[in-house]
Amino acid sequence: MTEITAPKSPITTAEFADEIREQLKYTQGVTVEQATPADVYVAASTAVRRHLMDSWMKTQQDMVNGNTKAVGYLSAEFLMGKQLRNALLNAGLTEQFDEAVEQLGFDYQDVVDAEYEPALGNGGLGRLAACFIDSLASLGVPAFGYGIQYQYGIFKQSFNEQGQQIENPEYWLANEEPWGHVDYNRSQRVDFGGYVADEDGKRVWHPATCVRAVPVDYMVPGYASGRVNTLRLWTAKSYDEFDLLTFNRSDYLNAVRPQVDAENISKILYPEDSTPQGKRLRLQQQYFFVSASIHDAIRVFYPGQDKPDLTTFPDKITFQLNDTHPVIGIPELMRVLIDEYGYDWDTAWDITTRTFNYTCHTLLPEALEVWPANLIGELLPRHLEIIYQINDHFLNEIAGKTRDKAKIERMRIVTEGDDPQVRMAYLAVAGGSHVNGVAELHSQLLKDITLKDFSDLYGEKFTNVTNGVTPRRFIKLANPRLSDLITEGLGTDKWLSDLELLKGLEPLAQDDEFVKKFAEVKHANKVSFANYAKRQYGFDMNPDTMFNSMIKRLHEYKRQSLKILALIARYADIKNGNMSADDVMPRTVIFGAKSAPGYYMAKLTIQLINNVARVVNNDPDVKGKLNVFFPWNYNVRLAQHLIPATDLDEQISQAGKEASGTGNMKFALNGALTVGTLDGANVEIRERVGAENFFLFGMTVDEVEELYAKGYGPAAYYEANPRLKQAIDMISNGTFSNGDRNTFAPLVADWLTKDYFMTLADFDSYTAIQSDIEALYRTPLEWHRKALINVANSGYFSSDRSIEDYLERIWHTGPLAD
Ligand SMILES: *Cc1c(COP(=O)(O)O)cnc(C)c1O
C-alpha cells in the first residue's frame, strides 16, 4: 500500500471547472468560447488564489497574535519561476485543474505554457531566496520575503547570426499577472537626499525628495502545512505623478518627469553600474526596498500603535540579509529607532544587532560590495553620519579586544583617505548577530581568508548553513516520472516534506528491476526534453546519446571555457581519426548561460560556444557522435525541463571560487552523475553520495593557492599537452570563426598569458576523467545504479533542511502553533 499525504482539496473537478468559468465571466468578461489559453490561465490562477485566501489570512493573524518570531528574508532577487503548477500542488488542486481545463475544451499544457516566468533574479542567489520562502511556508514558519518588483527582470537572451548574445528587455508585466496583489493602502514613503541639521540637540534629516513604495503581495503557499506566507515586492511610484501646469504648457516630457524618476527605481534588476548614475540608482534601489520593509514590519507587528515598544522588535521578526544588497538596513533601523522613535544609541544598537543576520555569498574579495561614502552622503546624509558613528564605536570595541594596530586598521567599516569607501560586508558583520557561509568549505574559507580578522575577534558570530533546493519544484513538478517511482519505491510520498527519506531507496539500488525502471524514467525524460527542444528551439536531439549539461551563469570562475576546450579536443580526436568509431561514446552537450551585459570575456565565450556548436553540428565526420546545443535564455523553466533529462552534469569551477552552487544539488536529486571539482557544495555532495559515485578531478583549494604562490604560467600547459594545444590552435586559426583569426583572439591571449582561473592547469585531469565516465556509461545498469545512489543520498540538500539549520543556528524560532 502506498501512503499518500499530498494535500487534496475537497472540491471536485466539476466544481473547479465552475470556478474557472465564473472567473472568466466576472473577472475577465469572456465566455468559455471566447477564452484563449491565456484567459484560462488567469482565471484558474485567480481561482487557486481564492482557495489559498483563508490560510493566508489565518497565517498572518496567527503570526501577529502569537509569540512565534517571524523571519524577514531581505533579498534583491527572488527568482520564483512559474507559479501556477506550484500553487496547484500546494492547494491540492492539480488533478482537478488538469481535468477541469480539459473539460472546458483546453489542453492543460497550453494553459500552463501561457504563464510568463517572472525573471526577478540573476541566478543561484535569487533562486535560493525562492527555495527558502517555499521551505519556510512548508515548515509552517511565519515569514516575509521582501524585495523589489522590477518592471523588467533580467534581460531576455537571444543569439544573433554570429552567435553573440543579444539582450532584450523582459517586460513580463505586459501580460496579465494574476498572482501579485497591488496594495495601494499599505504603501510607505521612502526619502532621499537633502541635508541634516542640528535642532534642539538632535540631528534632523531634511530630505529633498521622496518616492512612494507600493507593496505587491504574492502568496507563498506551503506544501502540506496549511500555511501561506507573503512575498512582498515593492514597486516605486511618484507622489506627484504628473504636473498639470507643465503639461498644459505642452511640455509633456517634463510633466511626467517626477513619475519617471520615481519609477526608475524599480525599473530593472542590476542597472549597469559602470557610470555614477548607475551606481546611484543601485543604492537607491537597495535603500528603497529595505526602508519600506522595515517600516512595513513595524506596521504589521505593532498595529495602530503610535508609541510601540520597539525593544521587543527582535522578538517579532529577524531579518536575514541575503548578501550585502540589503545591508543599508542596519543604519536605517538605527535611524528609525533614534530619529523616529527617540531611542538612545545603545538601546538602538542592541535592538539592531539582535535583529539582523548576514549571509555571505562570495569568496572573491573584489565581489564584496563597497559604496563611496560621498554617494551615500548625497543620497542618505543621515545614514552616512550613523555609519561613521557605527565605525567609531566598532573601532573602540575591537581596540578592547586586540592590540594589533594593523588588524584594527584593516577592519575599518569606512576606509580613510580622499575618497572613503563603506564596506558593506564589514558593516553587516558588525551590525548583526550571525554571519553564515553557504557550504562547509565556503564557511571555512570565509573564516580563514575573506573575513579572517572578524572571525578572529568574533568567532562566535560565524556559522555555516549549506544551501538546499525545494524538492517540490525541483523533483515533484520538474520530474513527475521520477516522483512517482520514488513514491512507489518508498511506499509513501512523505519524502516531499522529509527528503532524508530518500535514503530508503538505497537498498533498491541493488535491485536490478528497480534500477531498470529508474533508467526508463531517465530515458523518457530525455525523449520529453528532445521534443521540448524541438518545439522551443528547433533542435534535433537524439535521446539515445548521453545528455551532458552545463547550465549556470556564464562566468570565468565557473569555467565554461574548460568544457568548451575539452569538447573541441574531442571533436578534433574524432575528426583526425584518433578515435575509432567504437571508441566514441555519442554525446549531446547542452549549455545554458547568460552573461552580464558588460562582461566582455563571458560574452565572447558565449559566442565561441555557439560557433563550436555550429561547426560540430554541421560536420558529417562527427555525425551521430557529438552534438552541441545552446538553448538561449536559460531560466527556471529551462532548468526544470533539462535537469531531469541530464545524464552527466558539469560542476567544474576552480576550487575555492564557487560558494556553494545549487544546480549541483538539483542534478544529483534528479539522478544525474556529476563531474566536478572539490568546490562549494560539491564537497558535501561527494561525501554523501560516495566518492565512487562522483567523478572528481582537478586541483584542490590548497593546490590552487600553492600554484598562485609559485607563479602560474599557463603557456607551459599549452606547450606540454598536444591535445590542448590543438584545441586552442583551432580557435586561433579561425576554425570556429569562418577563417577569421581575430574573433576569439582575446580569449586565446587570456588563456595563454593570464588564465586566472587555471583552466589550462586542470585540462589534463578533466580530459583524463572522461574515459572513466564513458566506460561507466557503456554499462547502463551500473551507471543508473550509481545515479540512483546519488538520489538516495541527496536528501540532505533539501532547502527544508537548510531552513531547519537557520532556525536552530541563527533565527531561533520555529513553526506557528496550530
Ligand atoms: C539553480 C539555478 C541556478 C544556480 O545554478 P548554479 O549551477 O548553482 O550556479 C541559476 N539559475 C537558475 C535558473 C537555476 O534554476
The ligand as a Gaussian input file, in Angstrom:
#p B3LYP/6-31G(d) Opt

LIG

0 1
 C       19.614000      26.582000      -9.762000
 C       19.683000      27.707000     -10.694000
 C       20.835000      28.486000     -10.770000
 C       22.078000      28.201000      -9.950000
 O       22.911000      27.332000     -10.663000
 P       24.446000      27.059000     -10.222000
 O       24.872000      25.956000     -11.115000
 O       24.397000      26.632000      -8.787000
 O       25.189000      28.303000     -10.435000
 C       20.876000      29.526000     -11.677000
 N       19.820000      29.805000     -12.471000
 C       18.694000      29.064000     -12.434000
 C       17.578000      29.396000     -13.353000
 C       18.567000      28.000000     -11.543000
 O       17.436000      27.289000     -11.505000

